[in-house]
Amino acid sequence: MTVDAIKDAITGLPDEDKEALATWLSLQTMDEWDRQMARDFAPGGRGVHVIEKVKADIRAGKFRPMIPPSRSE
């Protein structure tokens, strides 16, 4: 099946089914994003240098603690 055939099939779906499909596709994308982040920040991953830089900055005192926004009650 081609992408164009899938697009044509989706076009013919009822709105409720399109919404269900969109939700499913979104979850697939998020799962892949999570797997990519895990790979990138695992030992030897391409993002490890970022973690090391942040840790070094914290040790050197080059950071500000995050302050939650005040809540107006």
Backbone bond lengths (Angstrom), bond angles and torsions (degrees), N, CA, C in turn:
res aa  C-N    CA-C-N  psi(-1)  N-CA   C-N-CA  omega(-1)  CA-C   N-CA-C  phi
1 M - - - 1.452 - - 1.527 108.45 -
2 T 1.304 116.24 137.96 1.461 120.61 -179.06 1.525 110.74 -93.11
3 V 1.318 115.64 164.07 1.469 120.58 177.02 1.532 109.68 -61.74
4 D 1.327 116.66 -40.19 1.466 119.42 178.80 1.526 111.20 -62.24
5 A 1.323 117.54 -39.16 1.463 121.02 178.22 1.531 110.40 -65.41
6 I 1.330 116.26 -38.75 1.464 120.25 177.93 1.523 109.88 -65.43
7 K 1.327 116.61 -44.17 1.467 120.37 178.09 1.517 110.75 -59.22
8 D 1.328 116.81 -44.18 1.465 120.53 178.73 1.523 110.83 -61.39
9 A 1.336 116.58 -41.82 1.461 120.36 179.41 1.530 110.77 -64.36
10 I 1.310 116.59 -41.01 1.470 120.73 179.91 1.517 110.57 -64.16
11 T 1.320 116.38 -40.59 1.466 120.75 179.62 1.527 110.85 -56.36
12 G 1.317 116.72 -34.33 1.458 120.63 -177.90 1.515 114.99 -83.71
13 L 1.329 117.75 -3.77 1.464 120.16 -178.69 1.528 112.09 -74.72
14 P 1.327 116.37 150.91 1.473 119.50 171.03 1.533 109.61 -64.23
15 D 1.315 117.16 154.05 1.466 121.43 -177.43 1.530 112.31 -54.06
16 E 1.324 117.44 -40.51 1.468 120.82 -179.05 1.532 110.58 -60.89
17 D 1.320 117.30 -41.78 1.457 121.06 178.59 1.527 111.59 -69.32
18 K 1.324 117.26 -35.79 1.467 120.19 176.54 1.519 110.23 -63.05
19 E 1.334 116.60 -41.63 1.464 120.42 178.94 1.525 110.75 -64.22
20 A 1.329 116.96 -41.92 1.467 120.63 178.59 1.533 110.13 -63.54
21 L 1.318 116.84 -41.84 1.454 121.24 178.72 1.525 110.65 -64.48
22 A 1.328 117.28 -43.27 1.465 121.13 179.13 1.525 110.85 -61.04
23 T 1.320 116.93 -40.63 1.465 120.86 177.92 1.514 110.45 -63.47
24 W 1.322 116.38 -45.36 1.460 121.28 -179.99 1.535 110.63 -61.61
25 L 1.337 117.00 -45.45 1.459 120.69 179.47 1.530 111.14 -62.71
26 S 1.309 116.23 -39.28 1.459 120.48 178.76 1.526 110.66 -62.26
27 L 1.323 116.79 -43.12 1.458 120.37 178.70 1.527 111.05 -64.73
28 Q 1.322 117.47 -37.32 1.459 120.90 177.45 1.524 110.31 -62.21
29 T 1.326 115.96 -42.89 1.458 121.44 -179.91 1.530 110.33 -64.72
30 M 1.334 116.46 -43.41 1.461 119.54 179.76 1.517 111.06 -64.52
31 D 1.335 117.58 -39.94 1.459 120.45 178.40 1.529 110.69 -62.21
32 E 1.330 117.00 -42.72 1.459 120.35 179.10 1.531 110.12 -64.99
33 W 1.329 117.18 -39.88 1.469 121.49 177.55 1.526 109.85 -59.98
34 D 1.339 117.12 -45.01 1.458 120.97 178.71 1.526 111.03 -60.41
35 R 1.326 117.58 -43.32 1.464 120.92 179.28 1.533 110.65 -64.05
36 Q 1.329 116.77 -40.46 1.468 120.38 179.46 1.526 110.85 -65.10
37 M 1.326 117.11 -42.91 1.469 120.53 178.37 1.526 110.60 -62.21
38 A 1.326 116.62 -41.87 1.463 120.24 178.68 1.529 110.44 -61.46
39 R 1.333 117.30 -41.70 1.467 120.41 178.19 1.530 110.97 -66.10
40 D 1.331 116.34 -44.12 1.461 120.33 -176.03 1.526 113.01 -64.82
41 F 1.336 117.50 -33.95 1.458 119.86 -175.01 1.521 113.47 -106.67
42 A 1.332 117.09 9.14 1.461 121.53 172.04 1.530 107.89 -76.53
43 P 1.329 116.71 158.84 1.469 118.20 177.64 1.540 110.58 -50.78
44 G 1.317 115.30 129.52 1.456 121.23 -179.02 1.512 114.02 86.62
45 G 1.336 117.18 -4.69 1.462 120.85 -179.98 1.515 111.74 -75.06
46 R 1.334 114.80 165.22 1.467 118.26 -174.75 1.528 113.84 -72.96
47 G 1.315 119.00 -10.30 1.466 120.92 178.75 1.510 114.33 -101.04
48 V 1.316 117.13 -1.49 1.459 120.57 -177.17 1.524 111.55 -59.41
49 H 1.336 117.44 -35.64 1.474 119.61 -179.50 1.530 111.29 -61.57
50 V 1.332 117.10 -30.35 1.468 120.46 178.43 1.525 109.55 -67.00
51 I 1.317 116.22 -44.50 1.466 120.17 178.73 1.522 110.38 -61.36
52 E 1.319 117.07 -43.86 1.469 120.30 179.54 1.519 111.41 -62.89
53 K 1.335 117.93 -39.24 1.477 121.47 178.49 1.525 110.27 -64.07
54 V 1.326 116.67 -44.11 1.465 120.30 179.59 1.525 110.14 -62.84
55 K 1.317 116.99 -44.65 1.465 119.85 178.95 1.527 111.20 -61.32
56 A 1.325 116.80 -40.97 1.465 120.45 178.52 1.527 110.95 -64.56
57 D 1.326 116.89 -41.46 1.463 120.35 178.10 1.526 111.01 -63.51
58 I 1.322 117.15 -39.42 1.466 120.27 178.17 1.522 109.77 -63.94
59 R 1.339 116.54 -46.09 1.480 120.09 179.19 1.524 110.85 -60.66
60 A 1.333 117.64 -33.86 1.466 121.93 -177.88 1.533 112.02 -84.91
61 G 1.326 116.65 -0.62 1.460 119.98 179.61 1.519 113.69 78.25
62 K 1.316 117.93 17.22 1.465 122.27 -178.67 1.530 110.87 -94.65
63 F 1.297 116.12 59.07 1.455 119.35 177.93 1.517 109.45 -155.27
64 R 1.285 115.44 160.70 1.467 121.65 173.12 1.514 107.24 -122.00
65 P 1.312 117.22 131.52 1.461 118.45 176.69 1.528 109.92 -61.15
66 M 1.302 115.77 144.91 1.466 119.89 176.92 1.522 108.14 -73.67
67 I 1.299 115.32 131.94 1.466 120.97 178.34 1.509 107.43 -109.20
68 P 1.324 117.16 121.18 1.459 118.22 -179.46 1.516 110.15 -62.92
69 P 1.330 117.72 148.17 1.461 119.90 178.43 1.520 110.01 -61.95
70 S 1.325 115.57 145.67 1.470 118.66 179.01 1.526 108.40 -71.11
71 R 1.287 114.23 148.34 1.456 119.99 179.56 1.512 109.14 -104.31
72 S 1.294 115.20 125.25 1.464 119.87 175.93 1.517 107.54 -85.80
73 E 1.305 115.50 123.81 1.467 118.06 -178.73 1.488 110.73 -109.40
